[in-house]
Amino acid sequence: MTPSPPATTPTPPDAPTSTRPELSTADVDQMVAGILAVADPGERAATAREHVHDLGLTGADFALIGRLRDRLTSSDLTPRILTKGEFDRAHQHGAKQRVQRERDQEQATRDTRALEQAQRRADLGWAEGLDDLPDGFVVPEGYQVSAGGVLYFPDEAPPQRATYAPLLPVRILIDPDGAQNVELAWRTGGTWVRRTVPKSTIKSGRRLVQALGDAGIPVIDADGKNAERWLASVEAANEHTIPRQKLARWLGWQPDGSFLPTPGEPLPLEPAFPEQAPYLAAHHPAGTLDAWQTAIGRVAAFPGMRIVLAAGFAAALLRVLRLDSFVLDIASTSSRGKTTAARVALSPWADPGEKSDGMYTWKTKLIAAEYRLNAVRGIPVPFDESQLVDDPAIVDTLLYQVPRNHGLARGGGWASGLPWETIIISTGERPALSFTTKQGAAARVLSLRTAPMGENTPDNGELAQHITLAVSENYGTAGPAFITRLCAELATDGATDRIRARHQDLTGQLRGTSGMSGRRAPMVAALALADLCATAWAIVPGEPLPLETWQAYLVTDDDPADNRPEMALDIVREYIAAHPTALWRPGHTLTPPPAGWIGRTLTHDGTDTLAVLPGALRDALSHAGIELEAVIPGWRDAGHLLEDPAYRPPWLPARKIAGTKVRVYAFTPGVIDPPTLTPQLGDDQ
């Protein structure tokens, strides 16, 4: 069997050419002279009408037609050749014939193209069901495609198989970095399967089989070379036919200023990492905006819930306001609406249901968390249940990295510096800041100072269940509505400056009096501005929260929680005061406590102080939800720890307790006073 010869394109009959004559003033004068040369007045008029008709038929320049009209209808001629009415009728008759001829030619062209398309469809019968096969698609010379696959017919050699079913590129997708990807389509089991792969994959048959073998691509490793040659040939033959389109790699703001709230609308989306596919799939609409608004209207009595919802919209404002990503932390005891609030905040954009991958959990690995954040730009990401984290260092690292808008740098082929733009909504039974070793992270974390659903009462519990059910059935509509209105506003003159000015005004009103509250004020103002916009645009029902609510719930001056090292030191002081007999004292013969020694007293520069065992410190602080390692840097910076350069690390020197040398944290005199001990009978003997 030999390949069919390439189809030729027939030329449409009477193909239109340029019919407008190139006339000049001299031509008009010559035409008038020829008409005047006709002696018989009747023949002269008939000749004039014929010339005028032909000019209408050819579409001559109207300026020259006007000159000719003036000459032929002039009253200076005796007798007058034509009246103006006769001239206009002759010209219009020719023009109408010209228009009809052009229509006939266009119809002939359409009929010819339809015939070609019908012939092409017959030749491409193997492509039945592939509705978006580009018009004009051709099979390159030397190849034959059928339902049984692709065959190559080399010169003077037997046919070679490339594929076992039709396989072809149907779209070239270009991602924000300029990298090209190819959407492949192949027929299997009577249906067409599509997959998008990097351009480099189709340039290697072996990589192609490795990447898409499990998806059923009709290529085997032995025919890999032929398959890669086929794909290269068919792409080259259809270079101007296969459509090219921008490809999104994440949801939210795109480099061209557009916003992609849902995969495929308006751009196709292919995640950079396969691990992101489940998260992205959760972002789609369901139910109605009206039903969602009805559910949200029931939380009006809970300002904490409204604040968290505002964070869901505020993520889209970060780019406009030139703010970095940050965290809204919701920490309270169980059954107080933390997870419900996080679901409500996600519901404008995605499915917040329990079985959905839209909600995320702190029970994760750092690289997986970075993948989740990297999937969005301007959409919130809930991190639920911080108490479930396997390694507190994950929370520590992530809280530090979030405002940097990118993940950790890595080598060895691992994902490195993954960017994002979001607001993390963190929930848990202990504050997120209790995990971090970096005091600077406190300035990028807003802590909600109330339980979102108030007290744990039966009525509130029932309401939380109702809201959860409602937003799990109606979601993904409010976010796109917010973006549509925001983009419309931004398209007006000076809108960006007005929005930023309003944000600056709110920032000034929410700044508070402490340095920390001042650093957090732009973030609080972003939430307040999002709440103002969402209510003003009738997306969130009700009135915006008053300024006093934002001040009461998110702005606190001189909050002890902002200085966690000092807060931890107070806990240690309480712990020491509660266990005075658990400190070993040199020169005293004391009975070891049942739980063992927690530390010892010592003298430094003639002043009494004490040293505490690391395990005892860690236990005491963990009961208060604080990681020891999170406060050591702050203690060192404040000079609270004695350091000995003879040890590594120097802030963990060795001292003897009851004759055994152990590592301890030794406090600077005056930081924690050793408790006085009333000797018991026999203890000092």
Stockholm file with secondary structure:
# STOCKHOLM 1.0

chainA/1-685         MTPSPPATTPTPPDAPTSTRPELSTADVDQMVAGILAVADPGERAATAREHVHDLGLTGADFALIGRLRDRLTSSDLTPRILTKGEFDRAHQHGAKQRVQRERDQEQATRDTRALEQAQRRADLGWAEGLDDLPDGFVVPEGYQVSAGGVLYFPDEAPPQRATYAPLLPVRILIDPDGAQNVELAWRTGGTWVRRTVPKSTIKSGRRLVQALGDAGIPVIDADGKNAERWLASVEAANEHTIPRQKLARWLGWQPDGSFLPTPGEPLPLEPAFPEQAPYLAAHHPAGTLDAWQTAIGRVAAFPGMRIVLAAGFAAALLRVLRLDSFVLDIASTSSRGKTTAARVALSPWADPGEKSDGMYTWKTKLIAAEYRLNAVRGIPVPFDESQLVDDPAIVDTLLYQVPRNHGLARGGGWASGLPWETIIISTGERPALSFTTKQGAAARVLSLRTAPMGENTPDNGELAQHITLAVSENYGTAGPAFITRLCAELATDGATDRIRARHQDLTGQLRGTSGMSGRRAPMVAALALADLCATAWAIVPGEPLPLETWQAYLVTDDDPADNRPEMALDIVREYIAAHPTALWRPGHTLTPPPAGWIGRTLTHDGTDTLAVLPGALRDALSHAGIELEAVIPGWRDAGHLLEDPAYRPPWLPARKIAGTKVRVYAFTPGVIDPPTLTPQLGDDQ
#=GR chainA/1-685 SS CCCCCCCCCCCCTTCCCCCCCCCCHHHHHHHHHHHHTCCSHHHHHHHHHHHHHHHHHHTCCHHHHHHHHHHHTCTTSSSCSCCHHHHHHHHHHHHHHHHHHHHHHHHHHHHHHHHHHHHHHHHTGGGTTCTTCCTTCCCCTTEEEETTEEEECCTTSCCEEEESSCEEEEEEEECTTSCEEEEEEEEETTEEEEEEEEHHHHTCHHHHHHHHGGGTCSCCGGGHHHHHHHHHHHHHHTTTTSCEEECBSSEEECTTSCEECBTTBSSCBCCSSGGGHHHHHTCCCBSCHHHHHHHHHTTTTCHHHHHHHHHHHHGGGHHHHTCCCEEEEEECSSSSSHHHHHHHHHTTTSCCSTTSSSSEESSSCHHHHHHHHHTEESSCEEEECGGGCSCHHHHHHHHHHGGGTBCCCCCTTSCCSCBCBCEEEEEESSCGGGGCSCGGGGGGEEEECSCTTCSCCHHHHHHHHHHHHHHHHSBSSHHHHHHHHHHHHHTSTTHHHHHHHHHHHHHHHTCCSSHHHHHHHHHHHHHHHHHHHHHHTTSSCSCCCCHHHHHHHHCCTTCGGGSHHHHHHHHHHHHHHHCGGGEECTTCCCCCCTTCCCEEEEEETTEEEEEECHHHHHHHHHTTTCCHHHHHHHHHHTTCBCCCTTSSSTTSCEEEETTEEEECEEBCTTTSCCCCCCCCTTTTC
#=GC SS_cons         CCCCCCCCCCCCTTCCCCCCCCCCHHHHHHHHHHHHTCCSHHHHHHHHHHHHHHHHHHTCCHHHHHHHHHHHTCTTSSSCSCCHHHHHHHHHHHHHHHHHHHHHHHHHHHHHHHHHHHHHHHHTGGGTTCTTCCTTCCCCTTEEEETTEEEECCTTSCCEEEESSCEEEEEEEECTTSCEEEEEEEEETTEEEEEEEEHHHHTCHHHHHHHHGGGTCSCCGGGHHHHHHHHHHHHHHTTTTSCEEECBSSEEECTTSCEECBTTBSSCBCCSSGGGHHHHHTCCCBSCHHHHHHHHHTTTTCHHHHHHHHHHHHGGGHHHHTCCCEEEEEECSSSSSHHHHHHHHHTTTSCCSTTSSSSEESSSCHHHHHHHHHTEESSCEEEECGGGCSCHHHHHHHHHHGGGTBCCCCCTTSCCSCBCBCEEEEEESSCGGGGCSCGGGGGGEEEECSCTTCSCCHHHHHHHHHHHHHHHHSBSSHHHHHHHHHHHHHTSTTHHHHHHHHHHHHHHHTCCSSHHHHHHHHHHHHHHHHHHHHHHTTSSCSCCCCHHHHHHHHCCTTCGGGSHHHHHHHHHHHHHHHCGGGEECTTCCCCCCTTCCCEEEEEETTEEEEEECHHHHHHHHHTTTCCHHHHHHHHHHTTCBCCCTTSSSTTSCEEEETTEEEECEEBCTTTSCCCCCCCCTTTTC
//
